[in-house]
Amino acid sequence: MLAGAGDELQGMKRGVMEMADLVAINKAGGANKTRAQQARIETQNALHFFPPAPTGWVPRAVTCSAMTGEGISGLWQIMLEHSALLRGNGWFDRVRRSQMRQWMYEIIEHTLLIDFRTRPAVRDHLAEIERDVIEGRTTSFRGARQLLGLYRRGNS
């Protein structure tokens, strides 16, 4: 990659495109209609380079104009089709169950982190040990072990 050549942005855009189920090209009215249609064609072509989604959905690119409302109903219809397909083939429920599991662990991790940081023994030594790690007087591994030891002793 060349710095300043837009490679970083292109990489991010590719990552977003790989996840996209639907790409809406807005401002597709008036003098911009031709450019928007060209962008739609290029985007649709790019979507074909990605591997098929396990959901069975084929990503699409459409144009619309929020100003005039043109294409908005078609956009909504595609969203309804997507929802119907994923609900019909079980993917919606599968993804929802996975999300619920992930949310459970995120709540646990967040709660444990709060408990860890607010434990008096940890709270009293956290800044000092953190400073020792930052200034190279101890390793991050040793600092973590010290803080976890303080946390565990406070639980017993």
N, C-alpha and C positions, 0 to 999 in steps of 0.2 A: 504494500500500500504506500502511496505517496501522501505525505502530510499536506493538507490543504487541497487535495485533488478531489475531495468529496467521497473517497473510498469508505471512510467511516460511516458516513450517512447512507451510502449505498448498501453497506452491510446491514445497517439497522433496518433499512427499508425492506431488504430481502427477508430478514427475520420476521418482520410484520406481515409481509406478503405470504410467508409460509403458513402463518396462523389464520389468515383471512378466509372467511366463508363467503364474504360479499364485500366488494369494493365499490363505493359510490363516488363517482366523479361529480362534484357539485359545481354550481355556477355554469351550468350547461345551457344557458339561454343567450339570446341576442348575438352579439358579435363573437362571443366565446364558444358558441355552439359547435363550430367545426373543430376547434382545438380540443374541446371536451370529448367529442366523439373520437378523435384520433387518440387521445389519452386512454379512452375506454378500450379501443382496439388493442393498443399496445399493452395495456394492463391485462386484458383477457388472454392475449398471447403469452404473456409472462406467467400467468397462473397455470397454464398447461405444462410448464416445465417442472412443476412440483409433483411429487408422488401423490397418488390418489389418497384421499382421506379415508381412514378406516370406517368412518361413519357412513360412507356411501354417497356423501354430498359432493357435488362438483362445484367448486367456487365460481362465482360469476362477477363480472364487472358491468356496471350500469351507469348511466348518466342521469342527472336530475338537476333541478333548479329550485332551491328553497325560496327564491324570490317569486317565481311564477307558479310554483307548485308542480311543474311538469316533471313527470317521472317519479313523483313521491308515492303515488298509489301503487305503481309497479314495484317500487322498492319495498313497500310494506308487504305486498303479495309474496315476494321472494322470501322475506323473513318468515311469513306464515308457512310457506312451503318447507323451509328449513326446519322450523319447529315441528311441523307435522312428521317429517321424515325421521328426525331424531327421537321424537316421542314414539313413533310407530315401530322403529327398529330397536328400541331399548337403550340407545346411546344417551339420551337425555338423563334417564334414571341412573345409568352407569356413571356418568360424569358427576351427577349430583351426589351420589353416594361417596365417590372419591373426594369431592370437595368437602363434604361433611366430615369425613375422616381427617382430611388435612386441616380443617378449621379446628377440630378438636385438639390436634397436636399443637397448633399455633397458640391456642388458648392456654394449654398446659405449659408450653415453653415461655410464654409471656408471663404467666403467673409465677412460674419458678424463678424467672429472672428478677421480677419485682421482689419476691421473697428473699432471694439471694442478696440483692443490693441493699435491702432494708434491714437485714439481719445485723444487729448492733456490732458483733465482732467483725463482720465483713465491712460494714459501713465505716467503722473506726480505722481500718487499715487499708481500705481500697485505694485512696489517693496516694498513700506512701508506696504501696507495692506497684501501683500503676506507674508512678514516677521512676521507681527503680528499674522497671522494664524499659520505659522510654529512654532513660539515660544509660542503659546498658549495664547496670550494676547486677542485674539478674536476667535470666531468660524468661521469655513469655511462658514457657512450660512450667518453670519453677514458680513463677508468680501465680499462675493459675492453680497449681497444686497447693500453694500456701493459702490462697483465698478459699479454695474448696475445703481444705482442712479446717479453716476457721468456721466455715459454714456448717460442716458436718459436726464439729464439736458443739456448735450452738444448738444442734438438733437432738443431741443425746442427753 
